[in-house]
Amino acid sequence: MARFGACCLRPLVNEIKRQRPSYGISRIKIHQNNGRGHIHKDVSHYLESEGTTIIPHPPNSPDLSQCDFWLFDLI
């Protein structure tokens, strides 16, 4: 699996499963940008096998700029 999946995604999925054992990540929706690590076929297959819904990210959309999300104010 891509580096993103191995170092970031798997631990996140495992933690969600630990905290929400009744339904795991089947009700979680993931919105990712179109970075290579995020759209790698192995990552996509892994998320699908876990039952996750992936919300597509439109390319070059100024309305969905990563810097506009609330988290970046805290960094």
mmCIF file of the N, C-alpha and C atoms, coordinates in Angstrom:
data_MODEL
# 
_entry.id   MODEL 
# 
loop_
_atom_site.group_PDB 
_atom_site.id 
_atom_site.type_symbol 
_atom_site.label_atom_id 
_atom_site.label_alt_id 
_atom_site.label_comp_id 
_atom_site.label_asym_id 
_atom_site.label_entity_id 
_atom_site.label_seq_id 
_atom_site.pdbx_PDB_ins_code 
_atom_site.Cartn_x 
_atom_site.Cartn_y 
_atom_site.Cartn_z 
_atom_site.occupancy 
_atom_site.B_iso_or_equiv 
_atom_site.pdbx_formal_charge 
_atom_site.auth_seq_id 
_atom_site.auth_comp_id 
_atom_site.auth_asym_id 
_atom_site.auth_atom_id 
_atom_site.pdbx_PDB_model_num 
ATOM 1   N N  . MET A 1 1  ? 0.852   -1.171 0.000  1.00 0.00 ? 1  MET A N  1 
ATOM 2   C CA . MET A 1 1  ? 0.000   0.000  0.000  1.00 0.00 ? 1  MET A CA 1 
ATOM 3   C C  . MET A 1 1  ? 0.897   1.233  0.000  1.00 0.00 ? 1  MET A C  1 
ATOM 4   N N  . ALA A 1 2  ? 0.392   2.288  -0.536 1.00 0.00 ? 2  ALA A N  1 
ATOM 5   C CA . ALA A 1 2  ? 1.151   3.532  -0.589 1.00 0.00 ? 2  ALA A CA 1 
ATOM 6   C C  . ALA A 1 2  ? 1.555   3.965  0.819  1.00 0.00 ? 2  ALA A C  1 
ATOM 7   N N  . ARG A 1 3  ? 2.577   4.767  0.873  1.00 0.00 ? 3  ARG A N  1 
ATOM 8   C CA . ARG A 1 3  ? 3.101   5.225  2.160  1.00 0.00 ? 3  ARG A CA 1 
ATOM 9   C C  . ARG A 1 3  ? 2.020   5.901  3.007  1.00 0.00 ? 3  ARG A C  1 
ATOM 10  N N  . PHE A 1 4  ? 1.168   6.692  2.375  1.00 0.00 ? 4  PHE A N  1 
ATOM 11  C CA . PHE A 1 4  ? 0.071   7.362  3.084  1.00 0.00 ? 4  PHE A CA 1 
ATOM 12  C C  . PHE A 1 4  ? -0.819  6.346  3.789  1.00 0.00 ? 4  PHE A C  1 
ATOM 13  N N  . GLY A 1 5  ? -1.130  5.264  3.108  1.00 0.00 ? 5  GLY A N  1 
ATOM 14  C CA . GLY A 1 5  ? -1.992  4.247  3.693  1.00 0.00 ? 5  GLY A CA 1 
ATOM 15  C C  . GLY A 1 5  ? -1.351  3.544  4.865  1.00 0.00 ? 5  GLY A C  1 
ATOM 16  N N  . ALA A 1 6  ? -0.079  3.230  4.723  1.00 0.00 ? 6  ALA A N  1 
ATOM 17  C CA . ALA A 1 6  ? 0.611   2.480  5.762  1.00 0.00 ? 6  ALA A CA 1 
ATOM 18  C C  . ALA A 1 6  ? 0.854   3.310  7.022  1.00 0.00 ? 6  ALA A C  1 
ATOM 19  N N  . CYS A 1 7  ? 1.265   4.557  6.854  1.00 0.00 ? 7  CYS A N  1 
ATOM 20  C CA . CYS A 1 7  ? 1.632   5.347  8.039  1.00 0.00 ? 7  CYS A CA 1 
ATOM 21  C C  . CYS A 1 7  ? 0.489   6.178  8.597  1.00 0.00 ? 7  CYS A C  1 
ATOM 22  N N  . CYS A 1 8  ? -0.503  6.481  7.801  1.00 0.00 ? 8  CYS A N  1 
ATOM 23  C CA . CYS A 1 8  ? -1.575  7.373  8.267  1.00 0.00 ? 8  CYS A CA 1 
ATOM 24  C C  . CYS A 1 8  ? -2.942  6.706  8.302  1.00 0.00 ? 8  CYS A C  1 
ATOM 25  N N  . LEU A 1 9  ? -3.287  6.053  7.220  1.00 0.00 ? 9  LEU A N  1 
ATOM 26  C CA . LEU A 1 9  ? -4.653  5.571  7.068  1.00 0.00 ? 9  LEU A CA 1 
ATOM 27  C C  . LEU A 1 9  ? -4.967  4.361  7.940  1.00 0.00 ? 9  LEU A C  1 
ATOM 28  N N  . ARG A 1 10 ? -4.096  3.362  7.928  1.00 0.00 ? 10 ARG A N  1 
ATOM 29  C CA . ARG A 1 10 ? -4.357  2.165  8.738  1.00 0.00 ? 10 ARG A CA 1 
ATOM 30  C C  . ARG A 1 10 ? -4.474  2.475  10.222 1.00 0.00 ? 10 ARG A C  1 
ATOM 31  N N  . PRO A 1 11 ? -3.538  3.256  10.796 1.00 0.00 ? 11 PRO A N  1 
ATOM 32  C CA . PRO A 1 11 ? -3.697  3.591  12.215 1.00 0.00 ? 11 PRO A CA 1 
ATOM 33  C C  . PRO A 1 11 ? -4.992  4.352  12.500 1.00 0.00 ? 11 PRO A C  1 
ATOM 34  N N  . LEU A 1 12 ? -5.392  5.222  11.587 1.00 0.00 ? 12 LEU A N  1 
ATOM 35  C CA . LEU A 1 12 ? -6.641  5.957  11.765 1.00 0.00 ? 12 LEU A CA 1 
ATOM 36  C C  . LEU A 1 12 ? -7.836  5.013  11.751 1.00 0.00 ? 12 LEU A C  1 
ATOM 37  N N  . VAL A 1 13 ? -7.878  4.110  10.789 1.00 0.00 ? 13 VAL A N  1 
ATOM 38  C CA . VAL A 1 13 ? -8.975  3.143  10.694 1.00 0.00 ? 13 VAL A CA 1 
ATOM 39  C C  . VAL A 1 13 ? -9.014  2.263  11.940 1.00 0.00 ? 13 VAL A C  1 
ATOM 40  N N  . ASN A 1 14 ? -7.869  1.805  12.394 1.00 0.00 ? 14 ASN A N  1 
ATOM 41  C CA . ASN A 1 14 ? -7.819  0.962  13.590 1.00 0.00 ? 14 ASN A CA 1 
ATOM 42  C C  . ASN A 1 14 ? -8.307  1.711  14.830 1.00 0.00 ? 14 ASN A C  1 
ATOM 43  N N  . GLU A 1 15 ? -7.958  2.986  14.950 1.00 0.00 ? 15 GLU A N  1 
ATOM 44  C CA . GLU A 1 15 ? -8.402  3.779  16.095 1.00 0.00 ? 15 GLU A CA 1 
ATOM 45  C C  . GLU A 1 15 ? -9.909  4.014  16.050 1.00 0.00 ? 15 GLU A C  1 
ATOM 46  N N  . ILE A 1 16 ? -10.445 4.276  14.877 1.00 0.00 ? 16 ILE A N  1 
ATOM 47  C CA . ILE A 1 16 ? -11.898 4.447  14.752 1.00 0.00 ? 16 ILE A CA 1 
ATOM 48  C C  . ILE A 1 16 ? -12.610 3.156  15.137 1.00 0.00 ? 16 ILE A C  1 
ATOM 49  N N  . LYS A 1 17 ? -12.090 2.022  14.687 1.00 0.00 ? 17 LYS A N  1 
ATOM 50  C CA . LYS A 1 17 ? -12.691 0.729  15.044 1.00 0.00 ? 17 LYS A CA 1 
ATOM 51  C C  . LYS A 1 17 ? -12.629 0.494  16.551 1.00 0.00 ? 17 LYS A C  1 
ATOM 52  N N  . ARG A 1 18 ? -11.524 0.914  17.176 1.00 0.00 ? 18 ARG A N  1 
ATOM 53  C CA . ARG A 1 18 ? -11.382 0.730  18.618 1.00 0.00 ? 18 ARG A CA 1 
ATOM 54  C C  . ARG A 1 18 ? -12.389 1.600  19.375 1.00 0.00 ? 18 ARG A C  1 
ATOM 55  N N  . GLN A 1 19 ? -12.564 2.838  18.928 1.00 0.00 ? 19 GLN A N  1 
ATOM 56  C CA . GLN A 1 19 ? -13.456 3.753  19.628 1.00 0.00 ? 19 GLN A CA 1 
ATOM 57  C C  . GLN A 1 19 ? -14.927 3.516  19.314 1.00 0.00 ? 19 GLN A C  1 
ATOM 58  N N  . ARG A 1 20 ? -15.217 2.939  18.166 1.00 0.00 ? 20 ARG A N  1 
ATOM 59  C CA . ARG A 1 20 ? -16.607 2.714  17.747 1.00 0.00 ? 20 ARG A CA 1 
ATOM 60  C C  . ARG A 1 20 ? -16.795 1.269  17.310 1.00 0.00 ? 20 ARG A C  1 
ATOM 61  N N  . PRO A 1 21 ? -16.687 0.346  18.247 1.00 0.00 ? 21 PRO A N  1 
ATOM 62  C CA . PRO A 1 21 ? -16.718 -1.072 17.889 1.00 0.00 ? 21 PRO A CA 1 
ATOM 63  C C  . PRO A 1 21 ? -18.041 -1.545 17.308 1.00 0.00 ? 21 PRO A C  1 
ATOM 64  N N  . SER A 1 22 ? -19.126 -0.845 17.567 1.00 0.00 ? 22 SER A N  1 
ATOM 65  C CA . SER A 1 22 ? -20.422 -1.338 17.082 1.00 0.00 ? 22 SER A CA 1 
ATOM 66  C C  . SER A 1 22 ? -20.582 -1.213 15.574 1.00 0.00 ? 22 SER A C  1 
ATOM 67  N N  . TYR A 1 23 ? -19.978 -0.191 14.971 1.00 0.00 ? 23 TYR A N  1 
ATOM 68  C CA . TYR A 1 23 ? -20.115 -0.076 13.518 1.00 0.00 ? 23 TYR A CA 1 
ATOM 69  C C  . TYR A 1 23 ? -18.812 0.247  12.802 1.00 0.00 ? 23 TYR A C  1 
ATOM 70  N N  . GLY A 1 24 ? -17.717 0.414  13.501 1.00 0.00 ? 24 GLY A N  1 
ATOM 71  C CA . GLY A 1 24 ? -16.434 0.638  12.850 1.00 0.00 ? 24 GLY A CA 1 
ATOM 72  C C  . GLY A 1 24 ? -16.443 1.877  11.981 1.00 0.00 ? 24 GLY A C  1 
ATOM 73  N N  . ILE A 1 25 ? -15.947 1.748  10.766 1.00 0.00 ? 25 ILE A N  1 
ATOM 74  C CA . ILE A 1 25 ? -15.886 2.912  9.887  1.00 0.00 ? 25 ILE A CA 1 
ATOM 75  C C  . ILE A 1 25 ? -16.917 2.858  8.768  1.00 0.00 ? 25 ILE A C  1 
ATOM 76  N N  . SER A 1 26 ? -17.862 1.952  8.871  1.00 0.00 ? 26 SER A N  1 
ATOM 77  C CA . SER A 1 26 ? -18.832 1.799  7.784  1.00 0.00 ? 26 SER A CA 1 
ATOM 78  C C  . SER A 1 26 ? -19.716 3.028  7.598  1.00 0.00 ? 26 SER A C  1 
ATOM 79  N N  . ARG A 1 27 ? -19.871 3.855  8.624  1.00 0.00 ? 27 ARG A N  1 
ATOM 80  C CA . ARG A 1 27 ? -20.697 5.065  8.501  1.00 0.00 ? 27 ARG A CA 1 
ATOM 81  C C  . ARG A 1 27 ? -19.861 6.327  8.324  1.00 0.00 ? 27 ARG A C  1 
ATOM 82  N N  . ILE A 1 28 ? -18.571 6.165  8.176  1.00 0.00 ? 28 ILE A N  1 
ATOM 83  C CA . ILE A 1 28 ? -17.668 7.302  8.038  1.00 0.00 ? 28 ILE A CA 1 
ATOM 84  C C  . ILE A 1 28 ? -17.549 7.677  6.564  1.00 0.00 ? 28 ILE A C  1 
ATOM 85  N N  . LYS A 1 29 ? -17.563 8.977  6.302  1.00 0.00 ? 29 LYS A N  1 
ATOM 86  C CA . LYS A 1 29 ? -17.339 9.487  4.948  1.00 0.00 ? 29 LYS A CA 1 
ATOM 87  C C  . LYS A 1 29 ? -16.003 10.209 4.951  1.00 0.00 ? 29 LYS A C  1 
ATOM 88  N N  . ILE A 1 30 ? -15.182 9.932  3.957  1.00 0.00 ? 30 ILE A N  1 
ATOM 89  C CA . ILE A 1 30 ? -13.860 10.532 3.883  1.00 0.00 ? 30 ILE A CA 1 
ATOM 90  C C  . ILE A 1 30 ? -13.792 11.445 2.667  1.00 0.00 ? 30 ILE A C  1 
ATOM 91  N N  . HIS A 1 31 ? -13.345 12.677 2.918  1.00 0.00 ? 31 HIS A N  1 
ATOM 92  C CA . HIS A 1 31 ? -13.129 13.631 1.836  1.00 0.00 ? 31 HIS A CA 1 
ATOM 93  C C  . HIS A 1 31 ? -11.639 13.911 1.781  1.00 0.00 ? 31 HIS A C  1 
ATOM 94  N N  . GLN A 1 32 ? -11.020 13.558 0.679  1.00 0.00 ? 32 GLN A N  1 
ATOM 95  C CA . GLN A 1 32 ? -9.587  13.756 0.504  1.00 0.00 ? 32 GLN A CA 1 
ATOM 96  C C  . GLN A 1 32 ? -9.360  14.594 -0.739 1.00 0.00 ? 32 GLN A C  1 
ATOM 97  N N  . ASN A 1 33 ? -8.239  15.308 -0.750 1.00 0.00 ? 33 ASN A N  1 
ATOM 98  C CA . ASN A 1 33 ? -7.902  15.995 -1.983 1.00 0.00 ? 33 ASN A CA 1 
ATOM 99  C C  . ASN A 1 33 ? -7.354  14.959 -2.964 1.00 0.00 ? 33 ASN A C  1 
ATOM 100 N N  . ASN A 1 34 ? -6.960  15.384 -4.112 1.00 0.00 ? 34 ASN A N  1 
ATOM 101 C CA . ASN A 1 34 ? -6.516  14.439 -5.139 1.00 0.00 ? 34 ASN A CA 1 
ATOM 102 C C  . ASN A 1 34 ? -5.014  14.195 -5.112 1.00 0.00 ? 34 ASN A C  1 
ATOM 103 N N  . GLY A 1 35 ? -4.409  14.253 -3.937 1.00 0.00 ? 35 GLY A N  1 
ATOM 104 C CA . GLY A 1 35 ? -2.989  13.955 -3.819 1.00 0.00 ? 35 GLY A CA 1 
ATOM 105 C C  . GLY A 1 35 ? -2.711  12.509 -4.221 1.00 0.00 ? 35 GLY A C  1 
ATOM 106 N N  . ARG A 1 36 ? -1.530  12.264 -4.757 1.00 0.00 ? 36 ARG A N  1 
ATOM 107 C CA . ARG A 1 36 ? -1.206  10.920 -5.257 1.00 0.00 ? 36 ARG A CA 1 
ATOM 108 C C  . ARG A 1 36 ? -1.388  9.829  -4.213 1.00 0.00 ? 36 ARG A C  1 
ATOM 109 N N  . GLY A 1 37 ? -0.967  10.098 -3.006 1.00 0.00 ? 37 GLY A N  1 
ATOM 110 C CA . GLY A 1 37 ? -1.119  9.095  -1.950 1.00 0.00 ? 37 GLY A CA 1 
ATOM 111 C C  . GLY A 1 37 ? -2.569  8.808  -1.605 1.00 0.00 ? 37 GLY A C  1 
ATOM 112 N N  . HIS A 1 38 ? -3.411  9.810  -1.745 1.00 0.00 ? 38 HIS A N  1 
ATOM 113 C CA . HIS A 1 38 ? -4.822  9.646  -1.406 1.00 0.00 ? 38 HIS A CA 1 
ATOM 114 C C  . HIS A 1 38 ? -5.592  8.876  -2.464 1.00 0.00 ? 38 HIS A C  1 
ATOM 115 N N  . ILE A 1 39 ? -5.230  9.062  -3.729 1.00 0.00 ? 39 ILE A N  1 
ATOM 116 C CA . ILE A 1 39 ? -5.998  8.427  -4.801 1.00 0.00 ? 39 ILE A CA 1 
ATOM 117 C C  . ILE A 1 39 ? -5.324  7.166  -5.340 1.00 0.00 ? 39 ILE A C  1 
ATOM 118 N N  . HIS A 1 40 ? -4.257  6.741  -4.707 1.00 0.00 ? 40 HIS A N  1 
ATOM 119 C CA . HIS A 1 40 ? -3.577  5.517  -5.138 1.00 0.00 ? 40 HIS A CA 1 
ATOM 120 C C  . HIS A 1 40 ? -4.574  4.363  -5.104 1.00 0.00 ? 40 HIS A C  1 
ATOM 121 N N  . LYS A 1 41 ? -4.498  3.493  -6.085 1.00 0.00 ? 41 LYS A N  1 
ATOM 122 C CA . LYS A 1 41 ? -5.491  2.409  -6.186 1.00 0.00 ? 41 LYS A CA 1 
ATOM 123 C C  . LYS A 1 41 ? -5.501  1.512  -4.952 1.00 0.00 ? 41 LYS A C  1 
ATOM 124 N N  . ASP A 1 42 ? -4.348  1.269  -4.340 1.00 0.00 ? 42 ASP A N  1 
ATOM 125 C CA . ASP A 1 42 ? -4.314  0.427  -3.140 1.00 0.00 ? 42 ASP A CA 1 
ATOM 126 C C  . ASP A 1 42 ? -5.047  1.093  -1.972 1.00 0.00 ? 42 ASP A C  1 
ATOM 127 N N  . VAL A 1 43 ? -4.900  2.405  -1.848 1.00 0.00 ? 43 VAL A N  1 
ATOM 128 C CA . VAL A 1 43 ? -5.595  3.139  -0.786 1.00 0.00 ? 43 VAL A CA 1 
ATOM 129 C C  . VAL A 1 43 ? -7.097  3.099  -1.034 1.00 0.00 ? 43 VAL A C  1 
ATOM 130 N N  . SER A 1 44 ? -7.499  3.344  -2.277 1.00 0.00 ? 44 SER A N  1 
ATOM 131 C CA . SER A 1 44 ? -8.929  3.310  -2.620 1.00 0.00 ? 44 SER A CA 1 
ATOM 132 C C  . SER A 1 44 ? -9.527  1.937  -2.371 1.00 0.00 ? 44 SER A C  1 
ATOM 133 N N  . HIS A 1 45 ? -8.806  0.884  -2.760 1.00 0.00 ? 45 HIS A N  1 
ATOM 134 C CA . HIS A 1 45 ? -9.300  -0.483 -2.549 1.00 0.00 ? 45 HIS A CA 1 
ATOM 135 C C  . HIS A 1 45 ? -9.398  -0.793 -1.055 1.00 0.00 ? 45 HIS A C  1 
ATOM 136 N N  . TYR A 1 46 ? -8.408  -0.337 -0.286 1.00 0.00 ? 46 TYR A N  1 
ATOM 137 C CA . TYR A 1 46 ? -8.427  -0.573 1.155  1.00 0.00 ? 46 TYR A CA 1 
ATOM 138 C C  . TYR A 1 46 ? -9.644  0.087  1.799  1.00 0.00 ? 46 TYR A C  1 
ATOM 139 N N  . LEU A 1 47 ? -9.893  1.343  1.451  1.00 0.00 ? 47 LEU A N  1 
ATOM 140 C CA . LEU A 1 47 ? -11.044 2.045  2.024  1.00 0.00 ? 47 LEU A CA 1 
ATOM 141 C C  . LEU A 1 47 ? -12.353 1.387  1.612  1.00 0.00 ? 47 LEU A C  1 
ATOM 142 N N  . GLU A 1 48 ? -12.449 0.967  0.369  1.00 0.00 ? 48 GLU A N  1 
ATOM 143 C CA . GLU A 1 48 ? -13.658 0.280  -0.090 1.00 0.00 ? 48 GLU A CA 1 
ATOM 144 C C  . GLU A 1 48 ? -13.851 -1.034 0.646  1.00 0.00 ? 48 GLU A C  1 
ATOM 145 N N  . SER A 1 49 ? -12.759 -1.767 0.869  1.00 0.00 ? 49 SER A N  1 
ATOM 146 C CA . SER A 1 49 ? -12.869 -3.051 1.569  1.00 0.00 ? 49 SER A CA 1 
ATOM 147 C C  . SER A 1 49 ? -13.302 -2.862 3.022  1.00 0.00 ? 49 SER A C  1 
ATOM 148 N N  . GLU A 1 50 ? -13.002 -1.694 3.589  1.00 0.00 ? 50 GLU A N  1 
ATOM 149 C CA . GLU A 1 50 ? -13.415 -1.394 4.964  1.00 0.00 ? 50 GLU A CA 1 
ATOM 150 C C  . GLU A 1 50 ? -14.847 -0.868 5.020  1.00 0.00 ? 50 GLU A C  1 
ATOM 151 N N  . GLY A 1 51 ? -15.446 -0.610 3.865  1.00 0.00 ? 51 GLY A N  1 
ATOM 152 C CA . GLY A 1 51 ? -16.823 -0.131 3.819  1.00 0.00 ? 51 GLY A CA 1 
ATOM 153 C C  . GLY A 1 51 ? -16.969 1.374  3.971  1.00 0.00 ? 51 GLY A C  1 
ATOM 154 N N  . THR A 1 52 ? -15.913 2.102  3.668  1.00 0.00 ? 52 THR A N  1 
ATOM 155 C CA . THR A 1 52 ? -15.922 3.550  3.803  1.00 0.00 ? 52 THR A CA 1 
ATOM 156 C C  . THR A 1 52 ? -16.462 4.209  2.545  1.00 0.00 ? 52 THR A C  1 
ATOM 157 N N  . THR A 1 53 ? -17.158 5.317  2.719  1.00 0.00 ? 53 THR A N  1 
ATOM 158 C CA . THR A 1 53 ? -17.624 6.108  1.589  1.00 0.00 ? 53 THR A CA 1 
ATOM 159 C C  . THR A 1 53 ? -16.595 7.188  1.304  1.00 0.00 ? 53 THR A C  1 
ATOM 160 N N  . ILE A 1 54 ? -16.113 7.242  0.072  1.00 0.00 ? 54 ILE A N  1 
ATOM 161 C CA . ILE A 1 54 ? -15.152 8.262  -0.328 1.00 0.00 ? 54 ILE A CA 1 
ATOM 162 C C  . ILE A 1 54 ? -15.898 9.329  -1.115 1.00 0.00 ? 54 ILE A C  1 
ATOM 163 N N  . ILE A 1 55 ? -15.821 10.555 -0.646 1.00 0.00 ? 55 ILE A N  1 
ATOM 164 C CA . ILE A 1 55 ? -16.465 11.664 -1.336 1.00 0.00 ? 55 ILE A CA 1 
ATOM 165 C C  . ILE A 1 55 ? -15.465 12.218 -2.349 1.00 0.00 ? 55 ILE A C  1 
ATOM 166 N N  . PRO A 1 56 ? -15.825 12.249 -3.634 1.00 0.00 ? 56 PRO A N  1 
ATOM 167 C CA . PRO A 1 56 ? -14.879 12.736 -4.641 1.00 0.00 ? 56 PRO A CA 1 
ATOM 168 C C  . PRO A 1 56 ? -14.577 14.222 -4.472 1.00 0.00 ? 56 PRO A C  1 
ATOM 169 N N  . HIS A 1 57 ? -13.357 14.587 -4.785 1.00 0.00 ? 57 HIS A N  1 
ATOM 170 C CA . HIS A 1 57 ? -12.902 15.974 -4.698 1.00 0.00 ? 57 HIS A CA 1 
ATOM 171 C C  . HIS A 1 57 ? -12.758 16.520 -6.112 1.00 0.00 ? 57 HIS A C  1 
ATOM 172 N N  . PRO A 1 58 ? -13.504 17.558 -6.457 1.00 0.00 ? 58 PRO A N  1 
ATOM 173 C CA . PRO A 1 58 ? -13.377 18.103 -7.805 1.00 0.00 ? 58 PRO A CA 1 
ATOM 174 C C  . PRO A 1 58 ? -11.995 18.721 -8.015 1.00 0.00 ? 58 PRO A C  1 
ATOM 175 N N  . PRO A 1 59 ? -11.382 18.486 -9.158 1.00 0.00 ? 59 PRO A N  1 
ATOM 176 C CA . PRO A 1 59 ? -10.049 19.041 -9.402 1.00 0.00 ? 59 PRO A CA 1 
ATOM 177 C C  . PRO A 1 59 ? -10.090 20.565 -9.513 1.00 0.00 ? 59 PRO A C  1 
ATOM 178 N N  . ASN A 1 60 ? -9.073  21.205 -8.980 1.00 0.00 ? 60 ASN A N  1 
ATOM 179 C CA . ASN A 1 60 ? -8.894  22.656 -9.088 1.00 0.00 ? 60 ASN A CA 1 
ATOM 180 C C  . ASN A 1 60 ? -10.106 23.453 -8.618 1.00 0.00 ? 60 ASN A C  1 
ATOM 181 N N  . SER A 1 61 ? -10.697 23.042 -7.536 1.00 0.00 ? 61 SER A N  1 
ATOM 182 C CA . SER A 1 61 ? -11.869 23.740 -7.028 1.00 0.00 ? 61 SER A CA 1 
ATOM 183 C C  . SER A 1 61 ? -11.454 24.760 -5.965 1.00 0.00 ? 61 SER A C  1 
ATOM 184 N N  . PRO A 1 62 ? -11.570 26.063 -6.257 1.00 0.00 ? 62 PRO A N  1 
ATOM 185 C CA . PRO A 1 62 ? -11.191 27.059 -5.252 1.00 0.00 ? 62 PRO A CA 1 
ATOM 186 C C  . PRO A 1 62 ? -12.138 27.059 -4.048 1.00 0.00 ? 62 PRO A C  1 
ATOM 187 N N  . ASP A 1 63 ? -13.330 26.520 -4.222 1.00 0.00 ? 63 ASP A N  1 
ATOM 188 C CA . ASP A 1 63 ? -14.281 26.468 -3.114 1.00 0.00 ? 63 ASP A CA 1 
ATOM 189 C C  . ASP A 1 63 ? -13.877 25.458 -2.049 1.00 0.00 ? 63 ASP A C  1 
ATOM 190 N N  . LEU A 1 64 ? -13.013 24.520 -2.405 1.00 0.00 ? 64 LEU A N  1 
ATOM 191 C CA . LEU A 1 64 ? -12.611 23.477 -1.465 1.00 0.00 ? 64 LEU A CA 1 
ATOM 192 C C  . LEU A 1 64 ? -11.126 23.564 -1.129 1.00 0.00 ? 64 LEU A C  1 
ATOM 193 N N  . SER A 1 65 ? -10.603 24.753 -1.090 1.00 0.00 ? 65 SER A N  1 
ATOM 194 C CA . SER A 1 65 ? -9.194  24.947 -0.782 1.00 0.00 ? 65 SER A CA 1 
ATOM 195 C C  . SER A 1 65 ? -8.891  24.403 0.609  1.00 0.00 ? 65 SER A C  1 
ATOM 196 N N  . GLN A 1 66 ? -7.805  23.648 0.733  1.00 0.00 ? 66 GLN A N  1 
ATOM 197 C CA . GLN A 1 66 ? -7.414  23.064 2.019  1.00 0.00 ? 66 GLN A CA 1 
ATOM 198 C C  . GLN A 1 66 ? -7.200  24.138 3.083  1.00 0.00 ? 66 GLN A C  1 
ATOM 199 N N  . CYS A 1 67 ? -6.733  25.304 2.683  1.00 0.00 ? 67 CYS A N  1 
ATOM 200 C CA . CYS A 1 67 ? -6.441  26.373 3.643  1.00 0.00 ? 67 CYS A CA 1 
ATOM 201 C C  . CYS A 1 67 ? -7.702  27.008 4.217  1.00 0.00 ? 67 CYS A C  1 
ATOM 202 N N  . ASP A 1 68 ? -8.839  26.754 3.613  1.00 0.00 ? 68 ASP A N  1 
ATOM 203 C CA . ASP A 1 68 ? -10.076 27.361 4.088  1.00 0.00 ? 68 ASP A CA 1 
ATOM 204 C C  . ASP A 1 68 ? -10.746 26.579 5.208  1.00 0.00 ? 68 ASP A C  1 
ATOM 205 N N  . PHE A 1 69 ? -10.276 25.380 5.487  1.00 0.00 ? 69 PHE A N  1 
ATOM 206 C CA . PHE A 1 69 ? -10.900 24.595 6.539  1.00 0.00 ? 69 PHE A CA 1 
ATOM 207 C C  . PHE A 1 69 ? -10.488 25.137 7.901  1.00 0.00 ? 69 PHE A C  1 
ATOM 208 N N  . TRP A 1 70 ? -11.332 24.983 8.898  1.00 0.00 ? 70 TRP A N  1 
ATOM 209 C CA . TRP A 1 70 ? -11.130 25.543 10.233 1.00 0.00 ? 70 TRP A CA 1 
ATOM 210 C C  . TRP A 1 70 ? -9.845  25.090 10.909 1.00 0.00 ? 70 TRP A C  1 
ATOM 211 N N  . LEU A 1 71 ? -9.356  23.911 10.589 1.00 0.00 ? 71 LEU A N  1 
ATOM 212 C CA . LEU A 1 71 ? -8.199  23.348 11.273 1.00 0.00 ? 71 LEU A CA 1 
ATOM 213 C C  . LEU A 1 71 ? -6.952  24.205 11.101 1.00 0.00 ? 71 LEU A C  1 
ATOM 214 N N  . PHE A 1 72 ? -6.805  24.835 9.954  1.00 0.00 ? 72 PHE A N  1 
ATOM 215 C CA . PHE A 1 72 ? -5.585  25.579 9.685  1.00 0.00 ? 72 PHE A CA 1 
ATOM 216 C C  . PHE A 1 72 ? -5.465  26.844 10.534 1.00 0.00 ? 72 PHE A C  1 
ATOM 217 N N  . ASP A 1 73 ? -6.548  27.326 11.096 1.00 0.00 ? 73 ASP A N  1 
ATOM 218 C CA . ASP A 1 73 ? -6.467  28.453 12.024 1.00 0.00 ? 73 ASP A CA 1 
ATOM 219 C C  . ASP A 1 73 ? -5.774  28.052 13.321 1.00 0.00 ? 73 ASP A C  1 
ATOM 220 N N  . LEU A 1 74 ? -5.849  26.779 13.651 1.00 0.00 ? 74 LEU A N  1 
ATOM 221 C CA . LEU A 1 74 ? -5.268  26.300 14.906 1.00 0.00 ? 74 LEU A CA 1 
ATOM 222 C C  . LEU A 1 74 ? -3.798  25.928 14.787 1.00 0.00 ? 74 LEU A C  1 
ATOM 223 N N  . ILE A 1 75 ? -3.329  25.775 13.563 1.00 0.00 ? 75 ILE A N  1 
ATOM 224 C CA . ILE A 1 75 ? -1.935  25.337 13.360 1.00 0.00 ? 75 ILE A CA 1 
ATOM 225 C C  . ILE A 1 75 ? -0.992  26.514 13.454 1.00 0.00 ? 75 ILE A C  1 
# 
